[in-house]
C-alpha cells in the first residue's frame, strides 16, 4: 500500500468515526519558534507552568512520541446556541455544556488509533492526544490544511468557523501529507480584538492569558483581580466573545448534531446562588463529568460569587 492510499483510508475512517475534518502533516520543527519563546518569556502563560515544561516538545513535535513522523489531525464540532440571559444565572462557554471532551472523544480516537495500527505492522505507532500533552494542535492543523490561525489565536476553518475541538494522532505510518493552509483570511477584520472584554490581545495573534476570561475562570487559582472582575459580566466559566463576533462563525457555524458530547442545554446557564453554596459531593454529582471539573468546586464557587457581584452592580 502506498502513502496516498493509506492516507485516504485513514481519512475515510476518521470521518466514519464522526470527525468533521481530517488532514495529515509531517512533524518538522515549528516555524514560529520565536513567537512561543517570547510569549513564555514575557509571562503571558500566567500560572500555566506546564507550558514552560512543554516548550521544547511543542517546538519539536517529532520529539513528543519517539519514532513518529506524521500527525493525523481531526476536528470535532461542538457549536451550540447561547440561551437568552436569565436572572440569577451564569453563562458557561459552549464547549463545556456536556461531557468532558477528553473522555467523550477517547472512544472514536482509540478506534482511529487502532485502525492506523492495523494498516501497518507490529512496529506501527499510533498515539492520540486531545488538548493534552505538549502537542501544538493549532499549528499542526494549519500545517495539515485545515485552516488558518486567526487574529484571536483560534484555528479558523473556512467551511465551519472555529467552534471545534482539535485532536491529533501521532504515527510512524507512511502517509501522504496535505498542503498547508497558507492564506490569512482574516484580512483587515479586527472584530475579535476589539470585542475582547479585557483587551487581552496585546497584538494580532498574541493573547495575554493573564487577562483572558477563559484563563481567569478555568486555569487561574487565585482571586479574580478586582480590575478584571466586572468584565466577566455573567460569564461563570470560559468566554466565547472573540469567536462569537467572528464573521466566519456567524456565517458557517452550525449546531453540533453528534450525541458523542452529550450536550445538554440546561448546562449553558447555571444558577449562581446554588453554585456559590454547592457542597463538594453535589458538585461532583452535577458537574464532575463535565469540563467544569477543571476549576473544581472552589474555582466555580469563586466565579459564581464574582458574577453575583457583577449582577448587584448593574
C-alpha positions as CSV (number, residue, x, y, z in Angstrom):
1,X,0.0,0.0,0.0
2,X,1.4,3.4,-1.0
3,X,1.2,6.5,1.2
4,X,-1.6,8.1,-0.8
5,X,-3.8,5.1,-0.5
6,X,-3.1,4.8,3.2
7,X,-3.9,8.4,3.8
8,X,-7.2,8.1,2.0
9,X,-8.1,5.1,4.2
10,X,-7.2,6.9,7.4
11,X,-9.2,10.0,6.4
12,X,-12.3,7.9,5.4
13,X,-12.1,6.1,8.7
14,X,-11.8,9.3,10.7
15,X,-15.0,10.6,9.0
16,X,-16.8,7.4,9.7
17,X,-16.0,7.8,13.3
18,X,-17.7,11.2,13.4
19,X,-14.8,13.7,12.9
20,X,-15.7,16.6,10.7
21,X,-12.4,17.4,9.1
22,X,-9.1,15.5,8.8
23,X,-5.7,16.4,7.5
24,X,-2.2,15.0,7.6
25,X,1.1,16.7,8.1
26,X,4.7,16.0,9.0
27,X,6.4,16.7,12.3
28,X,9.0,19.2,11.3
29,X,10.0,21.9,13.8
30,X,7.5,24.7,14.4
31,X,8.1,27.7,12.1
32,X,7.0,30.2,14.8
33,X,9.6,29.3,17.4
34,X,10.4,32.9,18.4
35,X,6.7,33.7,19.0
36,X,6.2,31.0,21.5
37,X,9.5,31.7,23.3
38,X,8.8,35.4,23.5
39,X,5.2,34.7,24.8
40,X,6.6,32.4,27.5
41,X,9.4,34.8,28.4
42,X,7.0,37.7,28.8
43,X,5.0,35.7,31.3
44,X,1.8,35.6,29.2
45,X,1.2,31.9,30.2
46,X,0.4,33.1,33.7
47,X,0.2,30.2,36.1
48,X,0.2,27.6,33.4
49,X,3.7,26.3,34.3
50,X,3.2,23.2,32.1
51,X,3.6,25.4,29.1
52,X,7.2,26.1,30.1
53,X,7.8,22.4,30.7
54,X,6.4,21.5,27.3
55,X,8.2,24.2,25.4
56,X,10.9,22.2,23.7
57,X,8.5,19.4,22.5
58,X,6.0,22.0,21.3
59,X,8.8,23.4,19.2
60,X,9.9,20.0,18.1
61,X,6.8,17.9,17.7
62,X,8.8,14.9,16.4
63,X,10.2,14.5,19.9
64,X,6.7,14.0,21.5
65,X,6.4,10.3,20.5
66,X,9.9,8.9,19.5
67,X,9.7,7.5,16.1
68,X,6.5,9.3,15.0
69,X,6.8,11.1,11.6
70,X,3.2,12.1,10.9
71,X,0.3,13.8,12.6
72,X,-3.3,12.9,11.6
73,X,-5.3,16.0,12.7
74,X,-9.0,15.8,13.2
75,X,-11.7,18.3,14.3
76,X,-15.0,17.8,16.1
77,X,-17.8,20.4,16.1
78,X,-19.2,21.5,19.5
79,X,-21.1,24.6,18.4
80,X,-24.5,25.2,20.2
81,X,-26.6,28.3,20.5
82,X,-26.4,30.5,23.6
83,X,-29.7,30.8,25.5
84,X,-31.1,34.2,26.4
85,X,-29.9,35.8,29.6
86,X,-31.9,34.9,32.7
87,X,-31.9,36.4,36.2
88,X,-29.6,34.7,38.7
89,X,-27.7,32.6,36.2
90,X,-24.2,32.5,34.9
91,X,-23.2,31.6,31.3
92,X,-21.0,28.6,30.5
93,X,-18.8,28.5,27.4
94,X,-20.2,26.5,24.5
95,X,-17.6,23.7,24.6
96,X,-18.4,22.9,28.3
97,X,-22.1,22.1,28.1
98,X,-21.7,18.3,28.0
99,X,-19.3,15.5,28.8
100,X,-15.7,16.4,29.2
101,X,-14.3,16.2,25.7
102,X,-11.2,14.4,26.8
103,X,-13.3,11.4,27.8
104,X,-16.0,11.9,25.2
105,X,-13.6,11.8,22.3
106,X,-11.5,9.0,23.7
107,X,-13.7,6.3,22.1
108,X,-13.5,7.5,18.5
109,X,-9.8,8.4,18.9
110,X,-9.0,5.0,20.3
111,X,-10.8,3.4,17.3
112,X,-8.8,5.7,15.0
113,X,-5.5,4.7,16.7
114,X,-6.4,1.0,16.3
115,X,-7.3,1.5,12.6
116,X,-4.0,3.2,11.9
117,X,-2.0,0.4,13.5
118,X,-4.0,-2.1,11.5
119,X,-2.7,-0.6,8.3
120,X,0.9,-1.1,9.4
121,X,3.0,-3.8,11.1
122,X,3.9,-4.7,14.7
123,X,6.1,-1.6,14.9
124,X,3.4,0.9,13.9
125,X,2.9,3.7,16.3
126,X,-0.4,5.5,16.8
127,X,-0.8,7.8,19.9
128,X,-3.8,10.1,20.2
129,X,-3.9,13.5,22.0
130,X,-6.8,15.9,22.5
131,X,-5.9,19.1,24.3
132,X,-3.3,17.2,26.4
133,X,0.4,16.9,26.4
134,X,2.8,19.1,24.5
135,X,1.1,18.9,21.2
136,X,0.8,22.2,19.2
137,X,-2.6,21.3,17.9
138,X,-3.5,24.5,16.0
139,X,-0.1,24.7,14.3
140,X,-0.3,21.1,13.2
141,X,-3.9,21.7,12.0
142,X,-2.8,24.6,9.9
143,X,0.1,22.6,8.5
144,X,-2.4,19.8,7.7
145,X,-4.5,22.2,5.6
146,X,-7.5,22.5,8.0
147,X,-7.5,26.3,8.3
148,X,-5.5,29.3,9.4
149,X,-4.7,30.7,12.8
150,X,-6.9,33.8,13.2
151,X,-6.1,37.1,15.0
152,X,-7.8,35.6,18.1
153,X,-5.3,32.7,18.1
154,X,-8.0,30.2,17.2
155,X,-7.8,27.9,14.2
156,X,-10.5,29.0,11.7
157,X,-11.8,26.5,9.2
158,X,-13.2,28.4,6.1
159,X,-16.1,25.9,5.9
160,X,-17.1,25.7,9.6
161,X,-15.6,28.5,11.6
162,X,-13.8,27.8,14.8
163,X,-16.1,26.1,17.3
164,X,-14.5,22.7,17.3
165,X,-12.1,20.6,19.2
166,X,-8.8,19.6,17.6
167,X,-7.3,16.1,18.2
168,X,-4.1,14.6,16.9
169,X,-2.9,11.1,16.3
170,X,0.9,10.8,16.1
171,X,2.1,7.9,14.0
172,X,5.0,6.5,12.0
173,X,2.7,5.0,9.4
174,X,3.8,6.4,6.0
175,X,1.0,8.7,5.0
176,X,0.9,11.3,2.2
177,X,0.8,14.8,3.7
178,X,-1.6,17.6,2.8
179,X,-0.7,21.0,1.6
180,X,-0.6,23.6,4.5
181,X,-3.2,26.3,4.6
182,X,-1.2,29.3,3.7
183,X,-3.8,32.1,3.3
184,X,-4.7,34.5,6.0
185,X,-8.4,35.2,5.5
186,X,-8.8,37.5,8.5
187,X,-7.9,40.4,6.2
188,X,-8.3,43.8,7.8
189,X,-11.0,42.5,10.2
190,X,-10.3,43.0,13.9
191,X,-13.7,42.4,15.4
192,X,-12.3,39.7,17.8
193,X,-9.6,42.0,19.0
194,X,-11.9,44.9,19.6
195,X,-14.7,42.8,21.3
196,X,-12.5,41.2,23.9
197,X,-13.9,42.4,27.3
198,X,-10.5,42.6,28.9
199,X,-8.3,43.8,26.0
200,X,-6.4,40.5,26.4
201,X,-4.9,40.7,22.9
202,X,-1.7,42.7,23.0
203,X,-1.5,42.5,19.2
204,X,-2.8,40.3,16.5
205,X,-2.4,36.6,17.4
206,X,-0.8,37.4,20.8
207,X,-3.1,36.7,23.8
208,X,-2.0,37.6,27.3
209,X,-3.6,34.7,29.2
210,X,-3.4,36.7,32.4
211,X,-6.1,39.0,31.1
212,X,-8.2,36.3,29.4
213,X,-11.6,35.5,31.0
214,X,-11.2,31.8,30.0
215,X,-7.9,31.6,31.8
216,X,-9.1,33.5,34.8
217,X,-12.3,31.4,35.3
218,X,-10.7,28.0,34.4
219,X,-6.9,27.8,34.9
220,X,-6.2,30.6,37.4
221,X,-6.4,29.6,41.1
222,X,-6.2,32.9,42.9
223,X,-8.8,35.6,43.5
224,X,-10.1,37.3,40.3
225,X,-8.4,40.7,40.1
226,X,-10.8,43.5,41.0
227,X,-10.0,45.4,37.9
228,X,-11.0,42.4,35.7
229,X,-14.0,41.1,37.6
230,X,-16.6,43.4,36.1
231,X,-15.5,42.4,32.6
232,X,-16.6,38.8,33.4
233,X,-20.2,40.1,33.3
234,X,-22.3,36.9,33.7
235,X,-19.6,34.5,32.4
236,X,-19.1,31.9,35.1
237,X,-16.9,29.5,33.0
238,X,-14.9,30.5,30.0
239,X,-15.6,33.1,27.3
240,X,-16.6,32.8,23.7
241,X,-16.7,36.5,22.8
242,X,-13.8,36.5,20.3
243,X,-15.4,33.6,18.5
244,X,-19.0,34.8,18.7
245,X,-18.1,38.0,16.8
246,X,-16.0,36.3,14.1
247,X,-17.7,36.6,10.7
248,X,-16.6,33.1,9.8
249,X,-18.6,31.7,12.7
250,X,-21.6,34.0,12.1
251,X,-21.8,32.6,8.5
252,X,-20.7,29.0,8.8
253,X,-21.0,27.6,12.4
254,X,-23.8,25.0,12.6
255,X,-25.1,23.3,15.8
256,X,-23.4,20.0,16.6
257,X,-25.6,17.1,15.8
258,X,-23.5,14.4,17.4
259,X,-24.5,12.6,20.6
260,X,-20.9,11.9,21.5
261,X,-20.5,15.1,23.6
262,X,-23.9,14.6,25.3
263,X,-24.5,18.3,25.1
264,X,-27.3,19.4,27.5
265,X,-29.0,22.8,27.1
266,X,-29.5,23.2,30.8
267,X,-25.8,23.4,31.3
268,X,-25.5,26.6,29.3
269,X,-26.7,28.6,32.2
270,X,-26.2,27.7,35.9
271,X,-28.0,29.0,39.0
272,X,-25.4,31.3,40.6
273,X,-26.7,31.1,44.2
274,X,-26.8,27.3,44.1
275,X,-23.3,27.2,42.6
276,X,-21.9,29.6,45.3
277,X,-23.3,27.3,48.0
278,X,-22.9,23.9,46.5
279,X,-21.3,21.1,48.5
280,X,-18.4,19.0,47.3
281,X,-20.5,15.9,46.8
282,X,-23.2,17.8,44.9
283,X,-20.7,19.4,42.7
284,X,-19.2,16.1,41.8
285,X,-22.6,14.6,41.1
286,X,-23.8,17.5,38.9
287,X,-20.6,18.6,37.2
288,X,-17.8,16.1,37.8
289,X,-18.4,14.6,34.3
290,X,-18.1,18.0,32.6
291,X,-15.2,20.4,31.9
292,X,-16.3,22.4,34.9
293,X,-14.3,19.8,36.9
294,X,-11.2,21.7,35.8
295,X,-11.5,24.7,38.1
296,X,-13.4,22.4,40.5
297,X,-15.9,23.3,43.2
298,X,-13.8,26.1,44.8
299,X,-13.0,27.7,41.4
300,X,-16.6,27.6,40.3
301,X,-17.9,29.0,43.6
302,X,-15.4,31.8,43.3
303,X,-16.6,32.5,39.7
304,X,-20.2,32.5,40.9
305,X,-19.5,35.0,43.6
306,X,-17.8,37.3,41.1
307,X,-20.8,37.2,38.7
308,X,-23.2,37.7,41.6
309,X,-21.3,40.8,42.5
310,X,-21.4,42.0,38.9
311,X,-25.2,41.5,38.9
312,X,-25.5,43.7,42.0
313,X,-23.5,46.5,40.4
314,X,-25.8,46.6,37.4
